[in-house]
C-alpha cells in the first residue's frame, strides 16, 4: 500500500473531502478508507439533521459515465450535497456489463474509472460495480443511501433496477441536466461525421485509423483544400474591406479639407474680382488716370466770327494762336506774348 493510501486510512472522516480536492479519489479496492465507526441505520430525516464528524452519511451513486460531461458532474454534485456531512462513493460498471446490458462505449473502463477519480465531488471510486445492487454489496460498502434520478431505469429484465432500493427507503432522487447526455454527444458526432473525419485527416490521422475508404479520403482531402482556399479568400476580402474603409476615411478627410480650401479660395477671389472687389476699384482708378494722361484738354467750343465773302471763304484766324510770320524780337516780347495767351485762356474759361 502506498504512503498516500496509508495516510488516508488514518485520516478522520472529515478529511477525505478536503483530500479529494488536492489528489485523485482512491479506488475502494486499493484503500482502507472505509467507515470504521459503528454503522447504524439512518433515516433521511436524521441524515439531513447532520451526523457526528466521525460518522458521515455514505451516499452511493453509480453509472457508466462514458464521455464524462457536465451532466454527470452535476448529478454527482447533487449526491454529494444531499446531506451536511456526506461521503460519496461512485460505482462504475465494467465494459463487459455495459456492453451486455446497454451497448458499446466510446471510452473503455480504465478511462472511465480515471475520469471519475478526478471529479472534485467524488470521495471514492468502486470499480466493476454491479448492474443491480444487492444487499451484500450495500453491506460491504456500508452504504446508507443511493442517489440517482427518479426516472424508472428498466434494464436486465426489470422495470426499475432501483425499485427495491426505493422500497427500502434508501433512495434519494437527483435531477437530470437537460440538453446534455452521452447519447446527445454521440449523435452530434454521427450527424457531422464528415466534418470530424476531415478534421482528423487534417490533423495527421490516416484513413485506416479512421476507417475511411480510399475514395472518401480523397474527397475529404479535396474538401479540406477547398476550405483552405475559401479561408484565404475570406481573409483577403476582410483585409480589402479594411483597406477600403481606411481609404474612405482618408478620402473623406481630404474632401473636407478640399471643400474648406475651395471655399477660402472662392472667398478670396470674390473679394478681389467681385462686383465690389478691390481689384475693380483699383482698375477703375488706374483706368481713369490713364484716360486723363492720354486724353488732351478739349479745344474751346466758340470760334471767331467769319467774314462772309461771295467769292471766297478764307480760313478762320484764331486769336490765341501765335503769329508765325512775326516772331518775337526779344525774350521779353516772347514772355509777354505767352502771358497774354494764358490770360486769354483764362478769360475763355
SULDAJO-V246335 format. One record per pair of residues at least 12 apart in sequence whose ideal C-beta (glycine too) atoms are under 7 Angstrom apart, sorted by sequence separation. I is the first residue (numbers start at 1). J is the second residue. If there is no record, write none. Layout:
i->{I | I}
j->{J | J}
//
This chain:
i->{76 | 113 | 304 | 95 | 133 | 197 | 303 | 304 | 61 | 76 | 95 | 113 | 148 | 304 | 42 | 61 | 94 | 126 | 197 | 304 | 322 | 146 | 201 | 16 | 37 | 8 | 37 | 61 | 4 | 146 | 201 | 59 | 92 | 201 | 5 | 92 | 320 | 9 | 198 | 202 | 8 | 9 | 35 | 59 | 150 | 197 | 201 | 9 | 92 | 132 | 146 | 149 | 320 | 5 | 8 | 131 | 145 | 146 | 147 | 149 | 198 | 320 | 5 | 57 | 90 | 148 | 149 | 198 | 59 | 61 | 65 | 145 | 147 | 149 | 57 | 59 | 62 | 56 | 57 | 58 | 59 | 60 | 61 | 62 | 64 | 132 | 56 | 101 | 56 | 58 | 60 | 90 | 133 | 88 | 92 | 50 | 51 | 64 | 88 | 89 | 94 | 97 | 48 | 50 | 88 | 89 | 90 | 91 | 92 | 47 | 87 | 90 | 93 | 89 | 92 | 64 | 91 | 93 | 14 | 66 | 67 | 13 | 66 | 67 | 12 | 13 | 64 | 66 | 80 | 12 | 13 | 76 | 77 | 76 | 66 | 73 | 76 | 65 | 68 | 300 | 65 | 65 | 89 | 89 | 101 | 101 | 28 | 82 | 62 | 79 | 16 | 13 | 106 | 60 | 60 | 58 | 58 | 59 | 58 | 59 | 60 | 61 | 57 | 61 | 57 | 59 | 82 | 33 | 25 | 24 | 24 | 79 | 28 | 78 | 25 | 28 | 47 | 78 | 25 | 26 | 27 | 28 | 29 | 21 | 25 | 75 | 20 | 25 | 27 | 20 | 42 | 20 | 39 | 74 | 17 | 71 | 16 | 35 | 70 | 34 | 71 | 70 | 71 | 69 | 28 | 67 | 66 | 69 | 67 | 44}
j->{88 | 125 | 316 | 108 | 146 | 210 | 316 | 317 | 75 | 90 | 109 | 127 | 162 | 318 | 57 | 76 | 109 | 141 | 212 | 319 | 337 | 162 | 217 | 33 | 54 | 26 | 55 | 79 | 23 | 165 | 220 | 79 | 112 | 221 | 26 | 113 | 341 | 31 | 220 | 224 | 31 | 32 | 58 | 82 | 173 | 220 | 224 | 33 | 116 | 156 | 170 | 173 | 344 | 30 | 33 | 156 | 170 | 171 | 172 | 174 | 223 | 345 | 31 | 83 | 116 | 174 | 175 | 224 | 86 | 88 | 92 | 172 | 174 | 176 | 85 | 87 | 90 | 85 | 86 | 87 | 88 | 89 | 90 | 91 | 93 | 161 | 86 | 131 | 87 | 89 | 91 | 122 | 165 | 121 | 125 | 84 | 85 | 98 | 122 | 123 | 128 | 131 | 83 | 85 | 123 | 124 | 125 | 126 | 127 | 83 | 123 | 126 | 129 | 126 | 129 | 102 | 129 | 131 | 53 | 105 | 106 | 53 | 106 | 107 | 53 | 54 | 105 | 107 | 121 | 54 | 56 | 119 | 121 | 121 | 112 | 119 | 122 | 112 | 115 | 348 | 115 | 116 | 141 | 143 | 155 | 156 | 89 | 147 | 129 | 147 | 87 | 87 | 186 | 141 | 143 | 142 | 143 | 144 | 144 | 145 | 146 | 147 | 144 | 148 | 145 | 147 | 172 | 124 | 117 | 117 | 118 | 174 | 124 | 174 | 122 | 125 | 144 | 175 | 123 | 124 | 125 | 126 | 127 | 120 | 124 | 174 | 120 | 125 | 127 | 122 | 144 | 123 | 142 | 177 | 123 | 177 | 123 | 142 | 177 | 142 | 180 | 180 | 181 | 180 | 141 | 182 | 182 | 185 | 185 | 172}
//
